[in-house]
Amino acid sequence: MYYAIYDNQTDEIKHLGLNSNSLKEIRDSLISFLLDGNFCEEGEKSVRKSSLKNLLNDYEFSLLKSKTPFEI
């Protein structure tokens, strides 16, 4: 299975962990992307502790799944 992150705010697929086979890698890529923003220390800890499902919901992303690699 291949995964990609879809940004619901901009209506585009992000290159975060694109075509990864690992949900952990997708989560880590999303966390890195989010932490490039301006978070206080408490906010950063919260992001790092959140599950992939919560991160997707809280920051308006969707997880895409495919049996074949995504092409952008």
C-alpha positions, 0 to 999 in steps of 0.5 A: 500500500502506498500513502500520501497526505492531502491538504484539505485547505489547499486541495493538493497532495503534499510531498510529505512521505509521498509513496511511503509504505509506512504510516510511521514515516507518513506521521514523522513527515507530517510532524516535521512539516508542522514543526516548521511552523511557529509552535511554542514549546508546549505546542511542539510537545503536543504535536510530537505526542499526537497520533497520525489520526489526530494530526490529520484531523486537527490540521485538516489533512487527509490520508490517501491510500493506493495500491499503486504509487501516486504520480504528481 
